Amino acid sequence: QEVIDFVITLGGDGTILHASSLFPGPNSPPIISFSLGTLGFLLPFHIRDYQKALASVIQGKASLLPRMRLSCTAHLPDGSPLPGIPKRDHGIQAMNEINLHRGRYPHLTSVLTYLDDVLLTDAIADGLIIATPTGSTAYSLSAGGPIVHPSVQTMLLTPVCPRSLSFRPLLLPVTSHLRLLVSESSRGDEVEVSFDGREICLLPRGAYLQISMSPWPLLCVNRIHGGVDWARDINGLLKWNQNFGNK
């Protein structure tokens, strides 16, 4: 079997997500990512610094950040696999988020959300996002979810435009197992499901997703270490807590 020592990506954050999808199993190589000038929250290096960055990797001096991923399987009401889903060991891997959305249907969707086989809530909303700490600065953030440090091991449950004002985002332990079941009372015929922004399947009423932490994180090369890069980027790129007063 071919051995890949490390992967180089050039572009934006989407290139890392694509690379993650190419290596869903236990032998995922480290990834070093270079920005070509666009906003890239997951890209620690600019392309002009490629020589120094690659030298640190080759010399074994690079700092690695294991970015947690989610593992998901999709099932019909009888428990059988949903047709059309790629068959992979431990399911489909997502680095940012798994998103359920009402799609083209005008009505709110109803998703029965089970936490370790206990009913947590009936999520009545435009959609529901299950995100990783890495994904906390992506779609989940736009939907009102918290920013989470990538070294924190947790799963985010973030509603998208919920009916109830009290439906707030939750942080769940990584030992959790989630089951998201499209309620028979859901007014739309199907719910759209996407993984890291790529639509994969449609869930009919009664079908469900099983979601847990993946045993295989994605190893990403950092400039210094995760804490320094992250603190710099939420201020420099996301403008977190930026002062709107006159300077």
N, C-alpha and C positions, 0 to 999 in steps of 0.2 A: 504494500500500500504506500502511495506517495506521501512523503512527510513534508509539510509546509512549516518553515521556521517562523515566519511572521508575515503579516499582510500590510501593505501600504495602500491607504486610500487618499485620493485627491478630490477635493470638491467641498461639499457642505455636509451637514449632519446626516443627510439622507444616504451618503455613501457608507457611513458606518452601519446604519440600519440595514442596508443592502448586504454588506459584508457579514453582518450577524446572521442574516437569513441563509447565507451560503455555508455556514458552519454551525448547524444546530445541535451537534453531538458533543461527545466528551473530549474530542481532540481539537477544539477550537484554538487556533494559533493566536498569539498576541497581535494586536492591531495598532499601527502607528498612523495617525491621521493628520493630514496637512490641509490647511485652509488655502483656497485660491483667491481670497479677498472678500468673500461674502461672510455674513454673520454666521458663526458656527460655534454654538455653545459646547459641543462635544469635541471640538478640534483644538488641541493644545498647541499645535505648531503651525506657523505660517510657512508657506512653501519656500520663502527665502532662507529659512533656517534648516533646510533639509539635510545639509552635509553634517552639521553638528548633531542633529537629532538622530540620524541614522548611525553615526559613529557611536553614540551612547548605547544604542541597542546592540550593535555588533560587539561592542566591548563588554557587554553585560552590566552596564551601569544604569540602565533605564529603570524608572519607577513604574510599577504596574498597578493599575486599579482594576480589581475584578468587579465588573458591572453586572448586577443581578439581572436575570431574565425570568420571564414567566413561561410556564408550560401549560398548554391548553389542548383538550380534546373535545370534539363536538359529537353529540349523540341524538338519535331520534327518541321519541317517547318510550319505546320499548328497550332502550339502552344500547341498541346497535349503533355502529358508527354512522355518522351522517355521510351520505354518498357525495363523492366529488372532493372530499378533503384528502390532501396528501397523507399517505400512511407513513408515519415516522415514529421511531421509538420515543416514548415520553411526549408525544404530541408535537404541536406547532410551538415554536419558540418566539417570544416577543421581547424585545429589548426595551421599548418605550411603553406601549400600552396595548390592551385589548379593548376594543370599543364596540358596544352594541348601540344601534341607533335605529330610530323609526324609519329612516330612509325616505322613500317617496310617499309614504302614507301620511295623511294630514293629522292623524290622531296620536295622542301620547301612547307610548308602549308601556306594557305592564310586565315587569320581570321579577319573578319570585327569587329572592336572593337568600341562599342557604349558606351559613357559616358552620363548617364541620357538621353538616347534616341537621343543623338547627335553623329554623326559619328566622332570618334576621329582619327582613322587610320585604314589602311588595313595592318595588321601585317603579313608581309611575312618573315618567319623565320622557323627554325627547330621547334620552339615551343614558348609558351607564358606562363609565370608564374604569377599568382596572389597570392601574399603572405601577411601574417600578419607580424607585427613587430617581433613576435617570430620566424616566418619562414624566417626572413631576414638573419639569420646566417646559413641557410640550403642551399637548392638547388639554391635559388635566389642569394645568395652570390657567389656561384661558377659560376653563369652566369653573374656576374658583377654588381649585385644589391648592394645598400648601406646597411650598418648595421644600424638598427633602434632600439632605446631603447624600451623595451616592454611596457613602460607606455605611449608611444606616440600612439595616435589613428590615424591610417592611413592604407591604402591599397597600396601595392607595385605592380606595373606593370613592369615586367622584361622580355625582349625578350631573347630567347635562340638562339644564332648564327643567328642574323638577316641578311638579304641581304644588308640592308643599314647601312653604318657606322654611320649615324646620328640618328639611332633608339636607343635612350638612355632610361634607366629606369625612371619611373615616380613615385612620391608619390601622392596619391589621397585622398581626404577627406573621412572619414568613412561614411558620408551621401550619398556617391556616389552609384549609381546602374549601374553595368556593364552588358552589353549583348555582348557575344562573339559568333559570328555567322560564321560557316564554309562557306566560299565563294563558290559560284557555279563555280568559276574559279580555285579553289584549285585543283592541279593536282593529289593529292592522293584521293582515294575513301572515306577515313575515317580519323578522327583525334582521337588519343588515349587521354583519360582523366583520370587522377589519382588524388586522394585526399590523402594528407599526405603520398605519396609514394605507395598507394594501387590503382591498376588499377580498375576502376569501370565500365567504359562504352566506347563505340566507337561512335563518332558523325559523321554521314554521311553529305554530302554537304547539306546546307540549315538548318541543325539543329543548335541549339544554347544553351548556358548556360546563366542563370541569376544569378548574384553574388552580394551579399551585405554583410554588417557587420552583424554577428549573434547577436541577442539580449541576447545571453547566453554565457558569457565568461567562461573560465575554471579557477577556483580558485586554485592557486598553493602556497604552503607554502614555504617561504623563510627563510634563516638563520637570516638575519638582516632586510633589506628591499631591494626592487628591485634595487635601484641605486647602493648600495654597492656591492651586489652580481654580478650585471651586469658588473660594472667597473673592478672588480677583474677577472671575467671570460674572458672578451674579451682580457685582457692582458695575463693572466695565461694559458688559454686554446687555444685561437685563435692566440696568439702571435701578436696582433694588433700593428702596427707601431714598430715592434721589431727592435732594432739597430743591423745592420749586421756588425758593426765595431768590431775591437778587443777589448776585455774586459781586 
